[in-house]
Every structure is written in structure tokens, then in C-alpha cells.
Amino acid sequence: MAKGRILLLEDDRLLAQTIEELLGSDGYAVTWVMDGAEAAEAAYDGGFDLYIFDINVPEIDGFDLLESLRGADDRTPTIFISALVDLASIAKGFSLGADDYLKKPFFPEELLIRVNSKMAAASRGIVCGALSYDPASGEVRRDGELLALGEVQLRLFDLFMHNPGRILDKEALFACMEQPSSNALRVAVNKLKQTTGLQIRNVRGVGYALETC
């Protein structure tokens, strides 16, 4: 299993390929897109643990993209990589909800260090009501008691816990299953609700959403 899923928005092909290879060799699954519209579509599908966005890209720039994602209650950690090095741009990036800002040119290894730091911080544990979840070990506890979740349930649980309050479409949820179908997904989600007590609602014709913890 990959260390985490990363969405990379970068229109410089050579730089993007370098980053993709470096992160991939360290165990990350990287989805690379070259314009903001593609990034928005990929982000909508959900399931990413980290965003890495360039700012000056075609269609939708990185600033507007992150602003729209944060407005949709997407709290996925985000690192900006940009040739914009003035303080106003850096301040704007953080004000829109970025977690880090790396100025170009940079050593790709420096980006890897920052990615590992963000992922380590995110993996320390997630709490949702009486539930606690350690993504690193896959342990799920309810009121301190360890719960036994099957592999598919654990994948679904991980996806929901990383996207509270967000509607996840069926395609994103199907990726957690070995033999995906609408009926199998409905059964798996209902079983997950019974086991964990999570409040997961069916958004008819679209997918499912975990009510905010």
C-alpha cells in the first residue's frame, strides 16, 4: 500500500516528472495534472492525502483552485511550489489555507522532506467522536476498544475519515473494493456504519458523505 496519495499540479513537464519520480520512489502514489481545471476535477473525486500546487498554471491558477477547494470544505494539506517569491504572494498563499510554500527553484529532495513532514503530522491520529484512528497502523478504536474491520471496510473508513463532511462519489469509493458495484457498496457502507457508529449519509445518485465529526 502506498504511503499516501498526492495530487501534483505542475505545468513544467520536466519538473513534474522529476517530482513524480522522486515521490514515487519514496512510496507515494502521485497523480500529475498540468492545469487547474484538471486538478479541480481530480480533487473532486477525493481520496488525496496531500496537494502540491504550482500557482501560475493554465485554466485555473493555484490560488483560485485552493480558494475554491477550501470553500467546499476540502481541508487536504496543501503545499504551494511557485516562482512567485514576493512576500505578498507568499502571504496570500497562506491566507487561502496553504500549509507550506516552497519557492522555485528548489532541490526536489527539499520538497520530499516537506512532504514527509506533512504526511507524518497527518498520520498521528484522527479522532471522530468516540472513534480514534491511527492511519499508520490501521488501528480503529471505539471508546478505547479495538475494532476489527475487514480490508474493504478499512479502506472505506480511511477515505471517509480523511474527508469528513465531503460528498465522495461512487467511483472514488469503488476504488476501495475488489468487486465494486452499487449494491456491494451499499452493503459495505451499512456494515461500516453498524460496526463503527459513523453517521454516513447516502447522497442519492452521487455517493456518500460522512457527517462532520
Kinemage of the C-alpha trace (Angstrom):
@kinemage 1
@onewidth
@group {chain A} dominant
@subgroup {mainchain}
@vectorlist {calphas} color= white
{ca met a 1} P 0.000 0.000 0.000
{ca ala a 2} L 1.275 3.482 -0.897
{ca lys a 3} L 2.428 5.834 1.855
{ca gly a 4} L -0.159 8.321 0.663
{ca arg a 5} L -1.914 9.730 -2.404
{ca ile a 6} L -0.660 13.060 -3.735
{ca leu a 7} L -2.209 15.339 -6.354
{ca leu a 8} L 0.514 17.270 -8.190
{ca leu a 9} L -0.441 20.340 -10.255
{ca glu a 10} L 2.550 21.471 -12.327
{ca asp a 11} L 2.706 22.587 -15.972
{ca asp a 12} L 6.500 22.343 -16.227
{ca arg a 13} L 6.767 18.829 -17.654
{ca leu a 14} L 10.411 18.235 -16.710
{ca leu a 15} L 9.982 19.428 -13.132
{ca ala a 16} L 6.749 17.478 -12.716
{ca gln a 17} L 8.350 14.274 -13.964
{ca thr a 18} L 11.270 14.764 -11.583
{ca ile a 19} L 8.917 15.298 -8.628
{ca glu a 20} L 6.704 12.386 -9.670
{ca glu a 21} L 9.675 10.006 -9.893
{ca leu a 22} L 11.157 11.172 -6.580
{ca leu a 23} L 7.898 10.875 -4.642
{ca gly a 24} L 7.069 7.594 -6.347
{ca ser a 25} L 10.437 6.099 -5.414
{ca asp a 26} L 9.715 7.035 -1.792
{ca gly a 27} L 6.446 5.120 -1.827
{ca tyr a 28} L 3.848 7.770 -2.704
{ca ala a 29} L 1.151 7.386 -5.349
{ca val a 30} L 1.228 10.580 -7.434
{ca thr a 31} L -1.475 11.861 -9.779
{ca trp a 32} L 0.027 14.530 -12.050
{ca val a 33} L -2.086 17.115 -13.884
{ca met a 34} L -0.994 20.126 -15.904
{ca asp a 35} L -3.804 22.657 -15.471
{ca gly a 36} L -6.107 23.868 -12.729
{ca ala a 37} L -9.280 22.535 -14.306
{ca glu a 38} L -7.865 19.002 -14.357
{ca ala a 39} L -6.741 19.444 -10.759
{ca ala a 40} L -10.200 20.584 -9.673
{ca glu a 41} L -11.786 17.544 -11.310
{ca ala a 42} L -9.273 15.170 -9.726
{ca ala a 43} L -9.683 16.782 -6.305
{ca tyr a 44} L -13.467 16.474 -6.572
{ca asp a 45} L -13.079 12.704 -6.900
{ca gly a 46} L -11.410 12.788 -3.486
{ca gly a 47} L -9.092 10.419 -1.692
{ca phe a 48} L -5.909 12.513 -1.749
{ca asp a 49} L -3.752 12.930 1.353
{ca leu a 50} L -1.792 15.933 0.080
{ca tyr a 51} L -1.944 18.563 -2.668
{ca ile a 52} L 1.142 20.076 -4.302
{ca phe a 53} L 0.104 23.052 -6.443
{ca asp a 54} L 2.028 25.374 -8.699
{ca ile a 55} L 0.355 28.799 -8.913
{ca asn a 56} L 0.846 30.105 -12.458
{ca val a 57} L -0.835 27.282 -14.406
{ca pro a 58} L -3.406 27.247 -17.242
{ca glu a 59} L -7.186 27.343 -16.819
{ca ile a 60} L -7.454 27.915 -13.040
{ca asp a 61} L -4.446 29.236 -11.137
{ca gly a 62} L -3.305 27.610 -7.910
{ca phe a 63} L -4.612 30.441 -5.717
{ca asp a 64} L -8.144 30.274 -7.134
{ca leu a 65} L -8.094 26.491 -7.052
{ca leu a 66} L -7.191 26.291 -3.377
{ca glu a 67} L -9.689 29.023 -2.507
{ca ser a 68} L -12.490 27.057 -4.191
{ca leu a 69} L -11.427 23.802 -2.506
{ca arg a 70} L -11.326 25.399 0.929
{ca gly a 71} L -14.723 26.965 0.188
{ca ala a 72} L -16.026 23.442 -0.450
{ca asp a 73} L -14.681 22.406 2.975
{ca asp a 74} L -11.761 20.448 1.491
{ca arg a 75} L -9.066 20.594 4.203
{ca thr a 76} L -6.484 18.434 2.437
{ca pro a 77} L -2.974 19.680 3.392
{ca thr a 78} L -1.524 21.761 0.575
{ca ile a 79} L 1.987 22.815 -0.426
{ca phe a 80} L 2.453 25.605 -2.957
{ca ile a 81} L 5.510 25.448 -5.225
{ca ser a 82} L 5.981 28.675 -7.153
{ca ala a 83} L 8.355 31.094 -8.831
{ca leu a 84} L 6.363 33.885 -7.154
{ca val a 85} L 8.742 34.823 -4.362
{ca asp a 86} L 7.377 38.202 -3.250
{ca leu a 87} L 6.033 38.437 0.271
{ca ala a 88} L 2.557 39.412 -0.935
{ca ser a 89} L 2.207 36.168 -2.910
{ca ile a 90} L 3.540 34.063 -0.048
{ca ala a 91} L 1.173 35.771 2.383
{ca lys a 92} L -1.746 35.227 0.009
{ca gly a 93} L -0.935 31.541 -0.272
{ca phe a 94} L -1.070 31.047 3.475
{ca ser a 95} L -4.161 33.242 3.859
{ca leu a 96} L -6.021 30.973 1.408
{ca gly a 97} L -5.227 27.934 3.531
{ca ala a 98} L -1.893 26.595 2.283
{ca asp a 99} L 0.169 24.624 4.787
{ca asp a 100} L 3.547 25.326 3.197
{ca tyr a 101} L 5.122 27.407 0.422
{ca leu a 102} L 8.264 26.360 -1.428
{ca lys a 103} L 9.935 28.897 -3.680
{ca lys a 104} L 11.342 27.874 -7.070
{ca pro a 105} L 13.982 26.876 -7.885
{ca phe a 106} L 14.366 24.263 -5.181
{ca phe a 107} L 16.042 20.923 -4.691
{ca pro a 108} L 13.448 18.172 -5.223
{ca glu a 109} L 14.808 16.463 -2.114
{ca glu a 110} L 13.715 19.506 -0.098
{ca leu a 111} L 10.163 19.014 -1.317
{ca leu a 112} L 10.340 15.351 -0.287
{ca ile a 113} L 11.422 16.376 3.215
{ca arg a 114} L 8.439 18.710 3.490
{ca val a 115} L 6.053 16.103 2.085
{ca asn a 116} L 7.257 13.517 4.592
{ca ser a 117} L 6.823 16.049 7.394
{ca lys a 118} L 3.234 16.863 6.381
{ca met a 119} L 2.327 13.217 5.966
{ca ala a 120} L 3.844 12.299 9.315
{ca ala a 121} L 1.849 15.029 11.032
{ca ala a 122} L -1.340 13.863 9.334
{ca ser a 123} L -0.773 10.242 10.312
{ca arg a 124} L -0.515 10.845 14.060
{ca gly a 125} L -4.162 10.105 14.520
{ca ile a 126} L -7.705 11.161 13.693
{ca val a 127} L -10.466 11.439 16.262
{ca cys a 128} L -14.155 11.387 15.371
{ca gly a 129} L -16.442 11.329 18.381
{ca ala a 130} L -15.805 8.081 20.282
{ca leu a 131} L -13.635 6.783 17.432
{ca ser a 132} L -9.876 7.112 17.150
{ca tyr a 133} L -7.929 6.098 14.083
{ca asp a 134} L -4.211 5.620 13.537
{ca pro a 135} L -3.648 5.644 9.747
{ca ala a 136} L -0.085 4.406 10.140
{ca ser a 137} L -1.061 1.175 11.898
{ca gly a 138} L -4.640 0.904 10.622
{ca glu a 139} L -5.960 0.573 14.184
{ca val a 140} L -9.510 1.767 14.780
{ca arg a 141} L -10.777 2.093 18.350
{ca arg a 142} L -14.174 2.962 19.777
{ca asp a 143} L -14.097 4.180 23.368
{ca gly a 144} L -10.613 2.669 23.521
{ca glu a 145} L -11.744 -0.768 22.352
{ca leu a 146} L -10.057 -2.107 19.205
{ca leu a 147} L -12.469 -2.728 16.320
{ca ala a 148} L -11.973 -5.463 13.743
{ca leu a 149} L -12.554 -4.106 10.234
{ca gly a 150} L -12.113 -6.099 7.051
{ca glu a 151} L -9.772 -4.817 4.338
{ca val a 152} L -12.525 -3.194 2.262
{ca gln a 153} L -14.157 -1.654 5.326
{ca leu a 154} L -10.823 -0.251 6.466
{ca arg a 155} L -10.200 1.331 3.068
{ca leu a 156} L -13.657 2.920 3.099
{ca phe a 157} L -13.180 4.025 6.700
{ca asp a 158} L -9.836 5.660 5.844
{ca leu a 159} L -11.372 7.523 2.911
{ca phe a 160} L -14.316 8.800 4.956
{ca met a 161} L -12.127 9.821 7.911
{ca his a 162} L -9.860 11.879 5.664
{ca asn a 163} L -12.846 13.612 4.026
{ca pro a 164} L -15.388 14.440 6.766
{ca gly a 165} L -18.408 16.375 5.547
{ca arg a 166} L -17.449 15.881 1.916
{ca ile a 167} L -19.543 14.004 -0.633
{ca leu a 168} L -17.484 11.149 -2.075
{ca asp a 169} L -18.743 9.909 -5.413
{ca lys a 170} L -19.204 6.208 -6.106
{ca glu a 171} L -16.136 5.986 -8.352
{ca ala a 172} L -13.858 7.099 -5.505
{ca leu a 173} L -15.487 4.571 -3.162
{ca phe a 174} L -15.412 1.792 -5.761
{ca ala a 175} L -11.606 2.108 -5.771
{ca cys a 176} L -11.673 0.667 -2.226
{ca met a 177} L -13.417 -2.504 -3.363
{ca glu a 178} L -12.253 -5.661 -5.112
{ca gln a 179} L -15.566 -6.291 -6.907
{ca pro a 180} L -17.281 -2.902 -6.991
{ca ser a 181} L -20.989 -2.460 -7.602
{ca ser a 182} L -23.671 -0.157 -6.235
{ca asn a 183} L -25.240 -2.974 -4.232
{ca ala a 184} L -21.916 -4.156 -2.812
{ca leu a 185} L -21.046 -0.590 -1.874
{ca arg a 186} L -24.369 -0.088 -0.103
{ca val a 187} L -23.859 -3.293 1.892
{ca ala a 188} L -20.265 -2.347 2.779
{ca val a 189} L -21.239 1.156 3.919
{ca asn a 190} L -24.145 -0.136 6.024
{ca lys a 191} L -21.866 -2.692 7.667
{ca leu a 192} L -19.290 0.012 8.338
{ca lys a 193} L -21.966 2.190 9.960
{ca gln a 194} L -23.081 -0.675 12.187
{ca thr a 195} L -19.538 -1.536 13.252
{ca thr a 196} L -18.294 1.990 13.912
{ca gly a 197} L -21.403 4.051 14.587
{ca leu a 198} L -20.363 6.578 11.935
{ca gln a 199} L -23.100 8.841 10.570
{ca ile a 200} L -22.729 8.252 6.832
{ca arg a 201} L -25.495 9.548 4.597
{ca asn a 202} L -26.433 8.407 1.133
{ca val a 203} L -26.482 11.246 -1.399
{ca arg a 204} L -28.848 9.783 -3.957
{ca gly a 205} L -27.352 9.382 -7.396
{ca val a 206} L -23.946 10.723 -6.309
{ca gly a 207} L -22.323 8.823 -3.451
{ca tyr a 208} L -21.915 9.014 0.317
{ca ala a 209} L -20.758 11.550 2.879
{ca leu a 210} L -19.526 11.247 6.444
{ca glu a 211} L -21.301 13.806 8.595
{ca thr a 212} L -18.789 16.115 10.258
{ca cys a 213} L -17.406 14.556 13.443
